[in-house]
Amino acid sequence: MYVCVCRAVKSRALEAAIDQGATSITALQKRLAVGTGCGQCLSFTEEILREKLTANDTGTRNVVPLRSKFYDAGPPGRHAATS
């Protein structure tokens, strides 16, 4: 199943990257470019990351919450920091 349509990233690719050591959204973005288009897939990407790390018994301590001050729910190109 496609997770990121903009970059044609499938859930299997995300899972493989996590199995190979990716433990953050940033690491997945660097490896697969997931979420670097419109950004609408980032919450689902985070969900997959958390589930996979938990299933791998790696823990989710290092997962940075997606809804941090660096993301907003605005349209593409308007990902400004919020207060």
C-alpha positions as CSV (number, residue, x, y, z in Angstrom):
1,M,0.0,0.0,0.0
2,Y,1.3,3.5,-0.8
3,V,1.9,5.6,2.2
4,C,3.4,8.6,0.4
5,V,1.8,9.2,-3.0
6,C,4.1,12.2,-3.8
7,R,7.2,10.1,-3.5
8,A,5.7,6.6,-4.3
9,V,6.8,5.2,-1.0
10,K,5.0,2.0,0.0
11,S,4.5,0.6,3.6
12,R,6.9,-2.3,2.8
13,A,9.7,0.2,2.0
14,L,9.1,2.0,5.3
15,E,9.1,-1.3,7.2
16,A,12.3,-2.4,5.5
17,A,14.0,0.9,6.4
18,I,12.9,0.6,10.0
19,D,14.3,-2.9,10.1
20,Q,17.6,-1.6,8.7
21,G,17.9,0.9,11.6
22,A,15.8,4.0,10.8
23,T,14.3,5.1,14.1
24,S,13.0,8.6,13.3
25,I,10.9,10.5,10.8
26,T,14.0,12.3,9.8
27,A,15.9,9.1,9.1
28,L,13.0,7.8,6.9
29,Q,12.9,11.1,5.1
30,K,16.6,10.9,4.3
31,R,16.4,7.3,3.1
32,L,13.1,7.4,1.3
33,A,12.0,11.0,0.9
34,V,8.7,10.1,2.5
35,G,6.8,13.2,3.6
36,T,8.9,15.6,1.7
37,G,6.2,16.5,-0.8
38,C,2.9,17.7,0.5
39,G,3.5,16.2,4.0
40,Q,0.0,14.7,4.3
41,C,1.5,11.2,4.9
42,L,3.6,12.2,7.9
43,S,1.1,11.2,10.6
44,F,0.6,7.8,9.0
45,T,4.4,7.4,8.6
46,E,4.8,8.1,12.3
47,E,2.1,5.6,13.2
48,I,3.9,2.9,11.1
49,L,7.2,3.8,12.7
50,R,5.8,3.6,16.2
51,E,4.1,0.3,15.5
52,K,7.1,-1.3,13.9
53,L,9.6,-0.1,16.6
54,T,7.3,-1.5,19.2
55,A,6.9,-4.8,17.3
56,N,10.7,-5.0,17.0
57,D,11.0,-4.4,20.7
58,T,13.2,-1.4,20.0
59,G,10.9,1.0,21.8
60,T,9.6,4.3,20.8
61,R,11.7,6.5,23.1
62,N,13.6,8.1,20.2
63,V,10.5,8.8,18.0
64,V,10.0,12.6,17.8
65,P,6.3,13.4,18.0
66,L,5.1,14.6,14.6
67,R,3.0,17.4,16.0
68,S,5.9,19.3,17.3
69,K,6.4,23.0,16.9
70,F,8.0,22.4,13.5
71,Y,4.8,21.1,11.8
72,D,1.4,22.6,11.2
73,A,-1.6,21.3,9.4
74,G,-1.5,24.0,6.7
75,P,-1.3,23.5,3.0
76,P,1.9,22.4,1.2
77,G,4.7,24.9,1.3
78,R,3.4,26.5,4.5
79,H,5.0,24.2,7.1
80,A,5.9,27.1,9.4
81,A,6.7,26.7,13.1
82,T,3.8,27.3,15.3
83,S,3.8,28.8,18.7
